[in-house]
Amino acid sequence: MNPEEKIINGYPFLRYYQQPYEADELIKRSQDFYTFINQRRTVRDFSSRPIPKEVIQNILLTASSAPSGAHKQPWTFCVVSNPEIKKQIRAAAEQEEFESYNGRMSEEWKDDLKALATDWHKPFLETAPYLIIVFKKVYDLGHQNEKRNNYYVTESTGLACGFLLTAIHNAGLVALTHTPSPMNFVSKILKRPENERPFLLIPVGYAAEETYVPKLERKSLDEFATFYE
């Protein structure tokens, strides 16, 4: 047997190696990454400039490396670049958003959104070269179509989406986490199976040549973290 492998509970395990860093290097690396990721912003103005498909493939592979309950990987990433399908998605999304802005949403909710300058119009769903629609798989199907449980499906899919957004930013692209509600229309348009539920609709691309984002302040560390020492 390979000395780097070990059988535990009847399953193969690989020895794990991690590059150890001293305290100064740990601090620097964590600070550098924070500075980089803190530049990530949600963007609603996209360029139609094309993106190599390989970039999207690499981004998805990064997302799929996220941890998941019992390693079930309960997600499906549907990647749409077809203009006609994007047009259908935009029309259906805007219909749902119009209903939300004109009856479903409370006045407090709409007031909270004013600082983001968003409304029911969603042109980015056609402009962005790619739409990534993330589905969570509430269960899997076995060889004879028997249902097989997945675990922590929402948490696992959320983790994968976090990896996805980080990979998009790392590639030099921008994204928007779009959540029209209800979102069942994407299941119908994309003809997804019964065991999948729409989770996020994420346009991906370059920012438009002239793009503005809200001038927002993130919460300070003291506001969102508590240390027990």
N, C-alpha and C positions, 0 to 999 in steps of 0.2 A: 504493500500500500504506500502511496505517496506520503512521505513524512509530514507534508503540509496539510494532510487530510486526517479526519478522525470520525469514527462512527459513534454517534450519540443517539440513544433511543432507536437505533436501527436506521438512522438517517445520516447522510454524509455532511460533515461540516468542514469548512476551510479555516485554516488559521488566519486570524486577522492581524494586519500590521498597520500601525499608524505612526506617521512621522511626529515625534515629540518635539515640542518647541519650548524654549525657555520663556519665562514670564514676560520679558521685554518684547520678544517676538510675538507672543500671544496677544499682547495688548495692541501692538502695531497692526497685526493682521485683522483683529476685530475692529479697530478704528477705521482702517482702510476700507473694509467691506461695508461698514455702516455708512461712511461718506459716499460710497458708490451707490448703495441701494437706496439711500435717502434722496437721491436725485430722481428716482422713479416717480412718475406722475401718471395719473389717469388722463388720457387724451381723447378728445371727441372730434378732432379735426385731423383726418387722415389723408395722406397722399395715395394716389393710385399706383405709385411706382412699384414695379414688380419685385418680388423677393424670390431668390432661388428656393426651389422646393426642398433641397437638402437642408437648408436652415430650419425650415418648419419641422422636418423629420428629426433633426437633432434636438430641437426644443421639446418635442413630444417624448423622445427617449429620455431626456432629463426629467420630465414630469413623471414618467413611468418608474423612475428610480425612487420615488417617495415611499415611505413605509406605509403599510396597510394592515388592517386586522387579519391575523392568521395568514398573511401574505396572499390574500385572495385577489388583490389588485382589482377592486370592483369598479372599474371605470372604462368608458369608451370615449375616445376623442374623435369626433367627426369633423373633418377639415373640408370646408367648402370654398372653392374658388370659381365655380361655375356661375357666370353672371345671372343666368335665369333663376337659379336656385336662390342666389343672394337677393334678387328682386322679390321673390316670393316671401322670403324670410322678413325682409324689410316691411312689406305690405302688411303681413300678419302681425309683426311686432308693433308697428305704428297703430294698428287698430286696437290692440290691447292697451297700449300706452295712452291712446286718446281716451279710452274708457276710464283708465286709472286717474288721469289728470282731470277728468271731468265727472267725477262721481265717486270713485273707489277710494281715493286718497283723502285723508283728513286735511283740514286747513293747516294744522300744525306741521304735518309732513311736507306739504307744498311750500310752507314758509321756510322750513329747514333747507329745502333744495334751492332756494333763490340764490344763495351764494355760489352755487355751482352753474348757474345759468343754463339749466337743462329743461327740456320740455318733451312733448310727445314725438317730435320730429326726429328721425334716426337715419339721416343720410349716410352715416359712416358704415351702415350695414351693407351698402352697395359699393362705397368708395374703397374701403379697405380691401387689399388684394386677397386676404384670407379671413375667413371666419372659423374659429375653433369652437365647436359646440361640445361641451363636456356633459356626458351622461353618467349618472351613477347607476350601477347594476345592483338592484335590490336582491337579486339572487342569480345564480348561474344555472345553466341547463347541462345535465350530464349526457352521456352517449345515447341514452334512450329517452331524452327530454325530461328526465326526472329533475325536480328542483333541488338545488344544492345551496345551502345557506352561505351568505356572505356576512361578515361581521364588521361593525363600526363603519358602515358604508358611507354615511355622510362625513364623518371625521376623516376617513381615508381619502375620499375624493377631494375634500377641502385641502388636505395636505398636498395632494398631487397638483392642485391648482396653484397653491403657493409656490411650489417648485416651478410650475409652468410660467407664472408671471415673472419670477426671478430670471429664468432662462431667456425670456423675451427681452427683458431689460439688458441682460448681459450681451445679447446679440446686437444691441444698438437699435432695437425696434420699440414700438410703443403698443399699448393695449388698453382696452376698456373692459371692465367686468360688467357686462350688461345683463340685467335680470328682469326682463318683462314678465309680468305676472297676471294671469297664468301663462306658462310657457309650453303648454302641451302642443301648440301648433308646430313646433320644430320636430316633435316626434312624428307627426303626421306628414310633414313635408319631406322629411328624410327617411320615412318608412322604417322607424326603429322598432325593435321587438318589444314585447310587453314587459320584459324584465328590466328595461332601462327607463330611467326618469331624467328629464332635462335638469341640469344643475347650474351651468353658467354658459352664457353666449359671449365669446371673447373675440372682437375684431383685432386683427394683428397687422401691423404695417409700419411704414415710416410716418412720422408726423408731417402734416401739411407744411408748406414753406412758411406760412405765417400762422403760427399756432399760439394761443394763449391758454393758460391754465389758471384756475383760481389761486389767489395768493392766500394760502391757508397756513395755519400754525398747527403743528403736530403737538400732541400732549407731551409734557415733560416727563422724564423718567419718574419723578416723584408722584406724578398724577396717575400713572398706570402700573407701577411696580411697588411691591412691599417686600422688604428683606427681613428675614427672621435670623438674627445672628446671636 
